[in-house]
Amino acid sequence: MVTGRGTVSFQIKGSYGRRAPPKFTSMLKPIVFWNLTSRCNLYCQHCYISASPRGWAAELSKAEALNVVSDIIELGLPLVTLTGGEPLLRDDFWDIAGRLIEGGVKVAVSTNGTLISEDVAVKLAKLGVSYVGISLDSVNPQFHDMFRGVRGAFNGALRGVESSLKAGIPVGLRMTLTRYNVGEAPALVELARSRGVKRIAFYLMDLTGRAKGNPDLLPTREQLTGFVNSMIRVSEEFKGDPEILIVRGNFVGIHVADKLATSKDEFLEYIQMISAQGDCGRKTISIYPDGSVKPCQFIDWVDVGNVKERRLKEIVSVENEKLKPYMEVYKHLKGPRCSKCHFKTICGGGSRSRALAFTGNPWEDDPLCYINPQEIAKRWDIREGDIGKVMGN
């Protein structure tokens, strides 16, 4: 949004921007986040799926997984992110990824990076993997290792970064923001630039899995505001290299649009760009290790189907009553702020897991949302019908 430039995103999705929002996905052609396994060689404090060395879920068999691959290819879905747990721990990872790529589906791998040796990186490159995202939650090795539960995790992640880059695979870093590391964001950008990494995704922590027991890790609203403003400055300074994404808080996009726009028309163009990205259940779904399908990986209390029982095309459907609320979240928001927000059709109310953890109701307000939508709407003279036009209604 800030520079109109992209690196990895443009390679995967094609060019897009304020005047040409992305059309990479649609409601019935979502990005799939496929949690192949709940096994992991680390034990992270915030893990949304409570992954561990032993795992917890009865995983899909190879035959069941390949049936899912066939459904994804038949549906023409644009991108599958293979994740976990640690996806490289699954023995048939290579068969699943290879079959997807052969079928014309782009494949990204979300990993802790510690298992990506030079040989593994070369194998990923030869397979045709589009992107590898590697978690790095601090520039401080001690903090990262503590947060990830295993000594040496930091150095292992950096080896994975170096091996992937050497093999010619586009690489991104991912940091889960907490109140303890949010101030390190500019330093992580510097680290990425020094290593030749072209993308960083900062995730606002969701309160699912083990994170449910660690709500005190969340950054404060004041910290988030300062973080976002600093990332706007950094993006401008480095002209979008690396590209910076902020994930799991669409309200941040409203803030950025408010900062960047110089006219009402520009503001609405930015808003349209945010809307085109989608959110949980709206242009994304998640398949868990046991075959259950979620609106996304951060809504673990809702099953919208199971690929052991129904074909994926029957689950990803406007006829699926369990999925429908997440395709139109704005109709269900109950919180005093979100329900009255001018931008609720764009933002979707932020995180349903954070709302659930703090209020007991997933349709309440996201406690991390820090914007004042009434002030923003007044500043840009947003009237009834303006947002509907942006959404194509």
TIPA-127219 format. One line per 10 residues: their letters; for each residue y, x, z of N, C-alpha, C, O. Coordinates in steps of 0.05 Angstrom, whole numbers. Layout:
N
a) Y/X/Z/Y/X/Z/Y/X/Z/Y/X/Z | ...
This chain:
393
mvtgrgtvsf) -24/16/0/0/0/0/25/17/0/44/11/-14 | 25/39/16/49/54/20/58/69/-5/82/68/-12 | 39/82/-19/46/99/-42/38/87/-68/47/96/-89 | 21/66/-68/11/55/-93/-9/73/-107/-16/69/-130 | -19/93/-92/-39/112/-103/-65/109/-87/-65/103/-63 | -87/115/-101/-113/115/-88/-129/139/-97/-124/149/-119 | -148/147/-81/-166/168/-89/-194/157/-92/-202/148/-114 | -209/156/-71/-237/145/-72/-237/116/-79/-254/107/-95 | -218/100/-68/-217/72/-74/-214/66/-104/-228/49/-115 | -197/81/-117/-193/78/-145/-218/86/-161/-224/73/-181
qikgsygrra) -232/106/-151/-256/115/-165/-278/93/-164/-293/89/-183 | -279/79/-142/-300/59/-138/-291/32/-150/-306/19/-164 | -267/23/-144/-257/-4/-150/-240/-5/-175/-235/-27/-185 | -231/18/-185/-212/18/-207/-184/16/-195/-181/11/-171 | -163/21/-211/-136/21/-202/-127/-7/-194/-134/-27/-207 | -111/-9/-173/-99/-34/-164/-74/-28/-148/-70/-5/-140 | -58/-48/-143/-34/-43/-128/-19/-69/-123/-31/-91/-125 | 6/-66/-116/22/-89/-107/24/-111/-129/23/-135/-124 | 27/-102/-154/30/-121/-176/4/-127/-190/2/-145/-207 | -17/-113/-182/-44/-118/-194/-65/-116/-173/-79/-95/-171
ppkftsmlkp) -68/-137/-156/-88/-136/-134/-116/-131/-144/-122/-137/-167 | -133/-119/-127/-160/-113/-135/-177/-138/-141/-174/-158/-128 | -194/-136/-161/-212/-158/-168/-241/-148/-167/-258/-159/-181 | -246/-128/-150/-272/-116/-149/-293/-134/-138/-316/-134/-146 | -284/-152/-119/-303/-170/-106/-293/-199/-109/-270/-203/-118 | -310/-218/-103/-302/-246/-102/-318/-259/-79/-335/-246/-68 | -312/-284/-74/-325/-297/-51/-356/-297/-54/-370/-293/-34 | -366/-300/-78/-395/-301/-82/-406/-275/-94/-429/-274/-102 | -389/-255/-96/-398/-228/-104/-387/-208/-83/-370/-191/-90 | -397/-210/-58/-386/-194/-37/-396/-165/-37/-417/-159/-49
ivfwnltsrc) -382/-148/-23/-393/-122/-16/-414/-126/6/-409/-142/24 | -436/-112/4/-458/-114/24/-458/-89/41/-460/-67/31 | -457/-93/67/-461/-72/86/-490/-76/97/-495/-94/112 | -507/-58/88/-535/-61/94/-543/-41/116/-545/-17/112 | -548/-52/140/-557/-36/163/-587/-32/160/-603/-49/169 | -595/-10/148/-623/-6/141/-641/-3/166/-664/-10/166 | -629/8/187/-645/14/211/-627/14/236/-603/18/234 | -639/8/258/-625/10/284/-631/36/298/-623/41/321 | -646/54/284/-651/81/295/-628/100/289/-616/98/267 | -623/117/307/-601/137/303/-607/162/320/-618/160/342
nlycqhcyis) -599/185/310/-602/209/325/-579/215/344/-580/234/359 | -559/197/344/-537/198/364/-538/173/382/-555/155/377 | -520/172/401/-520/149/420/-490/143/426/-481/151/448 | -476/131/408/-447/128/409/-439/105/428/-452/84/430 | -417/110/443/-408/91/463/-400/65/451/-402/44/464 | -391/65/426/-379/42/414/-397/29/393/-388/10/379 | -421/38/391/-438/29/368/-441/-1/367/-451/-13/386 | -433/-13/345/-432/-42/342/-460/-54/340/-464/-78/343 | -480/-37/334/-508/-47/331/-526/-37/353/-551/-41/352 | -515/-23/373/-531/-11/395/-554/6/385/-576/4/395
asprgwaael) -548/22/365/-569/40/354/-577/61/374/-561/69/391 | -601/71/372/-612/91/390/-635/106/376/-644/97/355 | -644/128/388/-666/143/375/-691/126/370/-705/130/350 | -697/107/388/-721/90/385/-715/65/368/-733/54/357 | -690/57/367/-683/33/353/-691/8/369/-703/11/391 | -685/-15/359/-691/-40/374/-702/-62/356/-713/-81/366 | -699/-59/330/-705/-81/312/-731/-76/296/-736/-53/288 | -746/-97/291/-768/-95/272/-756/-94/244/-745/-114/234 | -757/-71/231/-744/-68/205/-758/-82/183/-782/-87/184 | -743/-88/162/-756/-97/137/-776/-77/127/-771/-53/129
skaealnvvs) -798/-86/117/-817/-68/104/-805/-58/78/-785/-68/69 | -817/-37/67/-807/-27/41/-808/-49/20/-789/-52/5 | -830/-64/19/-832/-85/-1/-810/-106/3/-798/-116/-16 | -805/-114/28/-784/-134/34/-756/-123/26/-740/-137/15 | -752/-97/32/-726/-85/25/-722/-84/-5/-700/-89/-15 | -743/-78/-20/-740/-77/-49/-737/-104/-61/-725/-107/-82 | -747/-125/-48/-741/-152/-57/-712/-159/-54/-700/-172/-71 | -700/-149/-32/-671/-153/-28/-656/-138/-49/-636/-148/-60 | -664/-114/-55/-652/-98/-77/-651/-114/-103/-631/-115/-117 | -674/-126/-109/-676/-142/-134/-656/-166/-133/-644/-172/-154
diielglplv) -653/-179/-110/-634/-201/-108/-605/-191/-111/-589/-204/-125 | -599/-168/-100/-572/-157/-102/-565/-151/-131/-543/-156/-141 | -585/-139/-145/-581/-133/-174/-578/-159/-190/-560/-160/-207 | -594/-179/-184/-593/-204/-199/-566/-218/-194/-555/-230/-213 | -555/-216/-170/-530/-228/-164/-506/-213/-176/-484/-223/-178 | -511/-188/-185/-490/-172/-196/-470/-163/-175/-446/-161/-181 | -479/-158/-151/-460/-150/-130/-450/-121/-135/-465/-104/-145 | -424/-116/-130/-411/-92/-140/-417/-67/-124/-418/-45/-135 | -421/-70/-98/-423/-46/-80/-441/-52/-56/-438/-73/-44 | -459/-34/-50/-474/-35/-25/-469/-10/-9/-472/12/-19
tltggepllr) -460/-13/16/-458/9/34/-482/10/52/-487/-8/67 | -498/31/49/-522/35/65/-515/49/91/-504/71/91 | -521/35/113/-513/45/139/-535/40/159/-557/35/150 | -530/42/185/-551/39/204/-540/27/230/-526/7/230 | -547/40/252/-561/65/256/-553/87/236/-532/87/224 | -571/106/234/-568/128/214/-586/123/191/-611/125/193 | -575/115/168/-591/106/145/-611/127/135/-632/121/124 | -603/153/138/-621/174/128/-646/178/144/-664/193/136 | -648/164/167/-673/165/183/-695/147/171/-718/150/178 | -687/129/154/-707/111/142/-721/125/119/-708/135/101
ddfwdiagrl) -748/126/121/-764/142/101/-759/133/72/-759/149/54 | -756/107/68/-753/97/41/-724/94/33/-718/79/14 | -706/107/47/-678/106/40/-674/113/10/-659/100/-4 | -688/134/1/-684/144/-26/-694/123/-47/-683/121/-69 | -716/109/-41/-726/88/-59/-706/65/-61/-701/55/-83 | -695/57/-38/-677/34/-37/-651/41/-52/-642/26/-69 | -639/65/-45/-614/73/-58/-618/77/-88/-602/69/-104 | -640/90/-95/-646/96/-123/-649/71/-140/-639/69/-162 | -663/51/-129/-668/26/-143/-641/11/-147/-636/-1/-168 | -624/11/-127/-598/-2/-129/-582/10/-151/-570/-3/-168
ieggvkvavs) -580/37/-151/-564/51/-171/-575/47/-199/-560/44/-218 | -602/48/-202/-614/42/-228/-607/14/-238/-605/10/-262 | -603/-4/-219/-596/-32/-226/-567/-36/-231/-558/-59/-235 | -551/-15/-231/-523/-17/-237/-505/-23/-213/-481/-30/-217 | -516/-21/-189/-500/-26/-165/-489/0/-154/-504/20/-152 | -463/1/-147/-452/24/-135/-462/26/-106/-463/6/-92 | -468/51/-97/-479/55/-70/-462/75/-56/-456/97/-65 | -453/67/-31/-440/85/-13/-458/89/11/-475/72/17 | -455/111/25/-471/117/49/-452/121/72/-434/138/71 | -457/106/94/-442/108/118/-459/122/139/-480/111/146
tngtlisedv) -451/146/148/-469/163/163/-454/179/184/-430/182/182 | -469/189/204/-456/207/223/-454/236/212/-442/253/224 | -466/241/189/-464/266/175/-482/288/183/-485/308/169 | -494/285/207/-509/308/218/-535/314/203/-546/336/206 | -545/296/187/-570/300/173/-565/308/143/-584/311/128 | -540/312/136/-534/319/108/-533/349/106/-511/362/108 | -555/361/100/-557/389/94/-548/393/65/-542/374/51 | -546/418/56/-540/423/28/-560/410/10/-553/399/-11 | -586/412/17/-607/400/0/-604/370/-1/-607/358/-23 | -599/357/22/-596/328/22/-571/320/6/-572/300/-9
avklaklgvs) -550/335/8/-525/329/-7/-531/330/-37/-522/313/-52 | -545/351/-46/-551/354/-74/-568/330/-83/-564/320/-105 | -587/322/-66/-604/299/-73/-588/273/-76/-593/257/-93 | -569/270/-57/-551/246/-59/-534/246/-84/-531/226/-97 | -524/270/-91/-508/272/-115/-524/266/-140/-515/252/-158 | -548/277/-142/-565/273/-165/-573/243/-167/-577/233/-189 | -576/230/-145/-583/202/-144/-561/185/-156/-565/164/-168 | -536/194/-152/-513/180/-163/-498/164/-142/-484/145/-148 | -500/172/-116/-485/159/-95/-455/162/-100/-445/184/-107 | -440/140/-98/-412/139/-105/-394/151/-83/-372/161/-89
yvgisldsvn) -403/151/-58/-385/158/-36/-401/162/-11/-421/148/-6 | -393/181/5/-405/185/32/-382/184/52/-363/199/51 | -385/166/72/-366/163/94/-378/175/119/-400/167/127 | -364/194/131/-375/209/154/-357/205/178/-332/208/176 | -369/198/201/-353/191/225/-344/217/239/-360/235/243 | -318/217/246/-307/239/262/-286/227/279/-264/219/270 | -292/224/305/-275/209/323/-255/226/339/-242/216/357 | -253/252/332/-234/269/345/-233/295/330/-252/303/317 | -210/309/332/-209/336/323/-218/355/345/-220/380/340 | -224/344/368/-234/359/391/-264/357/392/-274/336/397
pqfhdmfrgv) -279/379/388/-308/377/387/-320/366/413/-339/351/412 | -308/372/436/-319/363/461/-317/332/463/-335/319/472 | -294/322/455/-290/293/457/-309/278/437/-322/259/445 | -310/288/412/-328/275/393/-357/275/403/-370/255/401 | -366/298/413/-394/300/423/-398/281/446/-420/268/448 | -379/279/464/-382/261/487/-383/232/478/-399/217/487 | -365/225/459/-363/198/449/-388/190/434/-397/167/434 | -400/209/420/-423/204/403/-449/210/417/-471/205/407 | -448/220/442/-471/222/459/-490/245/455/-511/246/467 | -483/264/437/-501/287/432/-484/312/427/-465/312/411
rgafngalrg) -490/333/441/-477/358/437/-482/369/409/-505/369/400 | -462/379/396/-465/390/369/-460/370/347/-461/376/324 | -454/345/355/-449/324/335/-425/330/317/-425/325/293 | -404/342/330/-380/349/315/-385/369/293/-378/365/270 | -398/391/301/-404/412/281/-423/401/260/-421/409/236 | -442/384/268/-461/373/249/-447/355/228/-453/355/205 | -427/340/238/-412/322/220/-396/339/200/-396/333/176 | -383/361/209/-368/378/191/-386/392/170/-379/395/147 | -410/399/179/-429/411/159/-436/390/138/-439/397/114 | -439/365/147/-445/344/128/-422/340/108/-427/335/84
vesslkagip) -398/342/118/-374/339/101/-374/362/80/-371/357/56 | -378/386/89/-377/409/72/-399/408/51/-395/414/27 | -423/401/60/-446/400/41/-441/378/20/-447/383/-4 | -431/355/28/-426/334/9/-404/341/-12/-408/337/-36 | -383/353/-2/-361/362/-20/-371/383/-40/-365/383/-63 | -387/402/-29/-398/423/-46/-416/411/-68/-417/422/-90 | -430/389/-62/-447/376/-82/-431/358/-101/-443/347/-120 | -405/356/-96/-389/340/-114/-387/311/-108/-379/295/-125 | -395/303/-83/-394/274/-76/-367/268/-63/-358/283/-45 | -353/247/-71/-329/239/-57/-335/233/-27/-354/219/-21
vglrmtltry) -318/244/-10/-323/242/19/-299/230/33/-276/235/26 | -305/213/53/-284/203/70/-291/207/99/-315/208/106 | -271/210/116/-275/211/145/-269/183/156/-252/169/146 | -283/177/178/-278/151/192/-274/156/221/-291/169/234 | -253/146/232/-247/149/261/-246/121/273/-230/104/263 | -261/116/294/-258/91/309/-236/96/330/-239/113/347 | -215/80/329/-192/84/346/-197/74/374/-206/51/378 | -191/90/394/-191/82/422/-165/91/434/-149/104/422 | -160/83/459/-135/91/472/-135/121/477/-114/132/483 | -158/134/475/-160/162/481/-157/180/457/-151/204/460
nvgeapalve) -161/169/433/-159/187/409/-138/177/389/-134/191/369 | -125/154/394/-107/143/374/-84/163/368/-73/164/346 | -77/179/388/-55/199/384/-64/222/366/-47/238/358 | -90/225/361/-100/247/344/-99/241/314/-106/258/298 | -91/217/307/-93/209/278/-79/228/260/-90/236/240 | -54/237/265/-41/256/247/-56/282/245/-57/295/224 | -68/291/267/-84/316/267/-109/312/250/-118/331/236 | -121/288/250/-144/284/233/-136/284/203/-152/294/187 | -113/274/197/-103/276/169/-101/305/161/-108/313/139 | -90/321/179/-87/350/172/-114/363/169/-118/379/151
larsrgvkri) -133/356/186/-160/367/183/-172/359/156/-184/375/142 | -169/333/149/-180/324/123/-167/339/100/-182/348/82 | -141/343/101/-128/358/79/-138/387/78/-141/398/56 | -142/399/101/-151/427/101/-179/430/89/-187/451/80 | -195/408/90/-223/409/81/-226/398/52/-247/400/41 | -205/386/42/-207/374/15/-217/346/15/-227/336/-6 | -217/333/38/-226/305/40/-203/286/31/-180/290/39 | -210/267/14/-189/251/0/-186/223/12/-171/207/1 | -200/217/33/-198/189/44/-204/190/74/-221/204/83 | -188/174/89/-193/170/118/-191/140/123/-172/127/115
afylmdltgr) -212/130/137/-211/102/146/-210/101/177/-228/111/190 | -189/89/187/-186/86/216/-195/57/223/-184/38/212 | -215/55/240/-226/29/248/-215/21/275/-216/36/295 | -205/-4/277/-198/-15/303/-225/-25/315/-239/-41/303 | -231/-15/338/-257/-20/350/-263/-49/354/-247/-64/365 | -287/-58/345/-296/-85/350/-314/-85/375/-327/-65/381 | -314/-107/389/-329/-108/414/-356/-122/410/-361/-144/420 | -374/-109/395/-401/-117/392/-419/-94/400/-410/-71/402 | -445/-100/403/-464/-78/410/-456/-65/437/-448/-78/456 | -458/-38/437/-451/-24/462/-421/-26/468/-413/-23/491
akgnpdllpt) -404/-29/448/-375/-31/452/-368/-55/470/-347/-55/483 | -386/-75/470/-381/-99/486/-378/-92/515/-363/-105/530 | -391/-71/524/-390/-62/551/-368/-42/556/-365/-32/579 | -352/-36/536/-331/-16/538/-304/-26/528/-290/-12/512 | -295/-50/537/-269/-60/526/-246/-43/534/-225/-44/520 | -248/-27/555/-226/-10/564/-220/12/544/-200/26/546 | -239/16/524/-234/36/504/-213/28/484/-201/45/470 | -208/2/482/-189/-8/461/-161/4/465/-152/7/488 | -148/11/444/-120/20/446/-102/-3/454/-110/-26/451 | -79/3/464/-60/-18/471/-45/-26/445/-45/-12/425
reqltgfvns) -31/-49/447/-15/-58/424/7/-38/418/14/-33/395 | 19/-27/440/40/-7/436/30/18/422/43/29/404 | 6/27/429/-6/50/416/-11/44/386/-6/61/369 | -21/20/381/-27/12/353/-1/12/336/-1/21/314 | 20/0/347/45/-1/333/54/27/325/62/33/303 | 54/45/345/62/73/340/44/87/320/53/102/303 | 18/81/322/-1/93/303/5/85/275/6/101/257 | 8/59/271/13/48/244/39/60/232/39/69/209 | 60/61/248/85/72/238/82/102/231/94/111/212 | 66/116/247/62/144/241/46/148/215/51/167/200
mirvseefkg) 26/130/210/10/132/186/26/125/161/21/135/139 | 46/107/164/64/101/141/80/126/134/82/133/111 | 90/140/155/105/165/150/88/186/137/96/200/119 | 63/189/148/45/210/137/38/204/108/37/222/92 | 32/178/102/25/171/75/48/177/55/44/187/33 | 72/172/64/96/178/48/99/208/44/105/218/22 | 95/223/66/98/252/65/79/265/46/86/283/30 | 53/256/47/32/269/31/26/254/5/8/261/-9 | 42/233/0/40/218/-25/12/208/-31/2/208/-53 | -1/197/-9/-27/184/-13/-50/203/-15/-72/194/-24
dpeilivrgn) -48/228/-8/-70/247/-9/-72/261/18/-58/280/24 | -91/251/35/-112/232/29/-102/203/31/-82/197/43 | -118/185/18/-111/157/21/-120/149/50/-140/159/60 | -104/131/62/-109/123/90/-113/93/90/-97/78/80 | -135/85/102/-142/57/106/-142/50/136/-150/67/152 | -133/26/143/-136/16/170/-153/-9/168/-145/-28/155 | -175/-8/182/-196/-28/179/-200/-45/204/-197/-34/226 | -206/-70/200/-212/-89/222/-187/-99/236/-187/-104/260 | -165/-101/221/-140/-112/232/-121/-119/209/-102/-104/205 | -126/-141/195/-110/-147/172/-81/-152/180/-63/-151/163
fvgihvadkl) -76/-158/205/-48/-161/214/-32/-136/210/-8/-136/208 | -46/-113/210/-32/-87/205/-20/-88/177/2/-78/173 | -34/-100/158/-23/-102/131/2/-118/130/20/-112/114 | 4/-139/146/29/-155/148/52/-137/158/74/-139/147 | 46/-121/178/66/-103/189/75/-83/167/99/-79/164 | 56/-71/153/63/-52/132/79/-65/110/99/-53/100 | 71/-89/102/86/-103/81/115/-108/90/134/-105/75 | 118/-115/115/145/-120/127/162/-94/127/186/-95/122 | 149/-72/131/163/-46/132/171/-37/103/192/-25/100 | 154/-42/84/157/-31/57/174/-48/39/189/-37/22
atskdefley) 173/-74/42/185/-92/22/216/-89/23/228/-85/43 | 227/-93/-1/257/-93/-3/267/-120/-13/291/-124/-16 | 249/-139/-18/256/-166/-26/233/-185/-19/211/-176/-13 | 239/-210/-20/219/-230/-15/196/-228/-35/173/-230/-28 | 203/-225/-60/182/-222/-81/164/-199/-75/140/-201/-78 | 176/-176/-68/159/-153/-61/141/-158/-37/117/-152/-38 | 152/-171/-17/136/-177/7/112/-194/-1/90/-189/8 | 117/-215/-17/95/-232/-25/74/-218/-43/50/-224/-42 | 83/-199/-58/64/-183/-74/47/-166/-56/22/-164/-61 | 58/-154/-35/42/-140/-16/22/-158/-2/-1/-151/2
iqmisaqgdc) 31/-182/5/14/-201/19/-10/-209/1/-32/-211/10 | -4/-213/-25/-26/-219/-44/-46/-196/-45/-70/-201/-47 | -36/-172/-44/-54/-149/-45/-72/-148/-20/-96/-142/-23 | -61/-155/3/-77/-156/27/-99/-177/25/-122/-173/32 | -91/-201/16/-109/-223/13/-133/-217/-4/-155/-225/1 | -128/-201/-26/-149/-195/-45/-171/-177/-33/-193/-175/-44 | -166/-165/-10/-185/-146/2/-209/-161/15/-231/-150/16 | -204/-185/25/-226/-200/38/-229/-192/67/-214/-176/78 | -250/-203/80/-256/-198/108/-284/-208/114/-299/-215/95 | -291/-209/139/-318/-218/147/-326/-244/135/-313/-265/140
grktisiypd) -346/-245/118/-356/-269/106/-340/-278/82/-349/-294/66 | -316/-266/78/-299/-271/55/-298/-246/39/-280/-229/43 | -317/-243/20/-320/-220/3/-336/-197/16/-338/-175/5 | -347/-202/40/-366/-182/52/-388/-198/66/-384/-220/76 | -412/-186/67/-433/-195/84/-448/-170/95/-444/-148/85 | -464/-174/115/-480/-153/127/-509/-162/129/-515/-184/138 | -527/-143/122/-556/-148/126/-565/-130/149/-562/-105/146 | -575/-141/170/-584/-126/193/-612/-115/189/-626/-124/171 | -621/-96/205/-647/-84/201/-671/-104/201/-690/-99/186 | -668/-126/216/-690/-145/217/-689/-166/195/-705/-185/194
gsvkpcqfid) -669/-163/176/-667/-181/154/-647/-204/158/-641/-219/140 | -636/-206/183/-617/-227/188/-591/-220/173/-583/-197/172 | -578/-240/163/-553/-236/148/-530/-246/165/-530/-269/175 | -509/-230/167/-486/-236/183/-461/-239/165/-461/-228/143 | -440/-253/174/-416/-253/158/-405/-225/154/-393/-219/132 | -409/-208/173/-404/-179/170/-418/-166/193/-428/-179/211 | -418/-139/193/-432/-124/214/-420/-127/241/-432/-119/261 | -395/-138/243/-381/-140/269/-383/-168/280/-369/-175/299 | -399/-186/268/-404/-212/279/-434/-215/284/-448/-226/267 | -443/-204/306/-472/-201/310/-484/-226/323/-509/-228/325
wvdvgnvker) -468/-245/332/-479/-269/345/-484/-292/326/-493/-313/334 | -478/-288/301/-482/-309/281/-501/-300/259/-497/-279/247 | -522/-315/254/-540/-311/231/-534/-332/211/-534/-356/217 | -528/-324/186/-524/-344/165/-548/-346/147/-548/-360/127 | -570/-332/155/-595/-334/140/-611/-309/146/-602/-291/161 | -635/-307/135/-652/-283/137/-666/-279/111/-678/-297/100 | -664/-254/101/-676/-248/75/-706/-249/75/-719/-248/54 | -718/-250/99/-747/-253/100/-755/-282/93/-778/-288/85 | -736/-300/97/-742/-329/94/-729/-342/70/-740/-361/59 | -706/-331/61/-691/-343/39/-681/-320/21/-676/-298/30
rlkeivsven) -678/-326/-4/-667/-307/-23/-637/-304/-18/-624/-322/-9 | -627/-280/-23/-600/-274/-17/-581/-293/-32/-560/-301/-21 | -587/-301/-56/-570/-319/-71/-568/-347/-58/-549/-361/-63 | -588/-354/-43/-586/-379/-28/-569/-377/-3/-558/-397/6 | -567/-352/8/-552/-348/32/-522/-344/25/-505/-356/38 | -517/-328/4/-489/-324/-4/-481/-347/-23/-482/-344/-47 | -474/-369/-11/-469/-393/-26/-449/-411/-12/-448/-412/13 | -432/-424/-27/-413/-443/-15/-428/-467/-2/-416/-482/13 | -453/-470/-9/-469/-492/3/-480/-484/30/-491/-501/44 | -478/-459/38/-488/-450/63/-469/-457/85/-448/-444/88
eklkpymevy) -476/-477/101/-458/-488/121/-452/-468/144/-432/-469/157 | -471/-449/148/-467/-429/168/-447/-407/160/-433/-395/176 | -446/-402/134/-428/-382/123/-400/-393/118/-380/-378/120 | -398/-418/112/-373/-431/103/-350/-426/123/-328/-420/113 | -353/-428/149/-331/-423/167/-318/-396/164/-294/-392/168 | -334/-376/156/-324/-349/153/-312/-344/126/-298/-324/122 | -317/-362/107/-303/-361/82/-275/-373/84/-258/-368/67 | -271/-389/104/-245/-402/108/-238/-402/138/-234/-423/151 | -236/-378/149/-232/-374/178/-207/-388/188/-206/-400/209 | -186/-388/171/-160/-398/180/-162/-428/188/-145/-437/204
khlkgprcsk) -182/-442/178/-184/-471/185/-195/-474/214/-194/-496/225 | -206/-453/225/-220/-456/251/-206/-442/274/-215/-444/297 | -184/-427/268/-170/-412/289/-158/-431/310/-145/-451/302 | -163/-426/335/-154/-443/357/-132/-431/375/-119/-445/390 | -129/-405/374/-111/-391/392/-82/-400/388/-74/-408/365 | -65/-398/408/-37/-407/406/-21/-390/386/-2/-401/375 | -29/-365/382/-14/-349/362/-27/-352/334/-13/-358/315 | -53/-347/332/-66/-347/306/-65/-374/292/-60/-376/268 | -69/-395/307/-70/-422/295/-44/-430/282/-43/-446/264 | -22/-419/293/5/-426/283/17/-405/265/40/-408/256
chfkticggg) 2/-384/259/13/-361/245/17/-368/215/0/-380/203 | 40/-360/204/46/-365/176/26/-350/158/23/-358/135 | 14/-329/168/-2/-311/151/-32/-313/157/-48/-295/150 | -40/-335/170/-68/-337/179/-88/-338/155/-111/-329/158 | -79/-349/133/-98/-349/109/-101/-321/98/-121/-316/85 | -82/-304/102/-83/-276/92/-98/-259/112/-116/-244/104 | -91/-261/137/-102/-243/158/-130/-252/167/-147/-235/173 | -134/-278/169/-159/-287/180/-162/-284/210/-183/-287/221 | -139/-279/223/-139/-278/252/-149/-253/264/-155/-252/288 | -152/-231/248/-161/-206/260/-191/-207/266/-207/-216/249
srsralaftg) -199/-197/289/-227/-194/297/-237/-217/313/-225/-224/334 | -258/-230/304/-271/-251/319/-286/-240/344/-288/-254/364 | -296/-216/342/-310/-205/365/-292/-198/388/-299/-201/411 | -268/-188/381/-249/-182/402/-239/-208/416/-236/-209/440 | -235/-228/399/-227/-254/410/-249/-265/429/-243/-274/451 | -274/-263/420/-297/-273/436/-299/-257/463/-303/-269/484 | -296/-231/461/-300/-215/485/-278/-220/506/-284/-219/530 | -254/-226/497/-232/-230/516/-228/-259/525/-216/-263/546 | -237/-278/509/-232/-306/516/-257/-323/518/-256/-345/530 | -279/-313/509/-304/-329/509/-306/-347/485/-326/-362/483
npweddplcy) -286/-347/467/-286/-364/444/-279/-347/419/-257/-336/418 | -296/-346/399/-291/-328/376/-268/-338/359/-258/-323/342 | -258/-363/363/-237/-373/346/-210/-371/359/-190/-381/349 | -209/-357/382/-183/-353/396/-169/-329/383/-177/-319/363 | -147/-321/396/-130/-299/385/-143/-272/389/-157/-267/408 | -138/-254/370/-146/-226/372/-126/-213/391/-102/-212/385 | -136/-201/413/-117/-190/433/-103/-165/423/-83/-156/435 | -112/-153/400/-98/-129/390/-75/-136/371/-59/-118/364 | -73/-161/362/-51/-167/343/-24/-164/357/-19/-176/378 | -7/-148/345/19/-141/358/43/-151/342/65/-147/350
inpqeiakrw) 38/-163/318/61/-171/302/73/-197/312/60/-213/326 | 98/-202/304/111/-228/310/114/-242/283/133/-238/269 | 95/-260/277/95/-272/250/119/-290/245/128/-292/222 | 130/-302/266/153/-320/263/177/-303/254/193/-312/236 | 181/-280/267/204/-263/259/201/-253/231/220/-252/216 | 177/-245/224/172/-234/197/177/-256/176/190/-251/156 | 166/-280/181/170/-302/162/199/-309/159/209/-315/137 | 214/-308/181/243/-314/180/258/-293/164/276/-299/148 | 250/-268/168/264/-245/155/261/-247/125/280/-241/110 | 237/-257/115/233/-258/87/235/-287/76/227/-292/53
diregdigkv) 245/-304/92/249/-332/83/224/-344/72/224/-357/51 | 202/-341/87/176/-352/79/175/-382/85/178/-390/108 | 172/-397/64/172/-427/67/145/-438/62/127/-425/51 | 142/-463/69/116/-477/64/110/-476/34/126/-484/17 | 86/-468/28/77/-466/1/78/-438/-11/64/-432/-30 | 94/-420/1/96/-392/-9/69/-378/-7/61/-365/-27 | 56/-380/16/31/-366/20/9/-379/3/-8/-365/-8 | 10/-406/0/-9/-419/-17/-8/-409/-46/-29/-407/-59 | 16/-404/-56/19/-394/-83/6/-366/-85/-7/-360/-105 | 10/-350/-64/-2/-323/-64/-32/-325/-65/-46/-309/-78
mgn) -43/-344/-50/-72/-348/-49/-83/-362/-73/-108/-365/-76 | -66/-371/-91/-75/-385/-115/-80/-415/-110/-94/-427/-127 | -70/-426/-88/-75/-454/-82/-52/-472/-93/-53/-496/-89
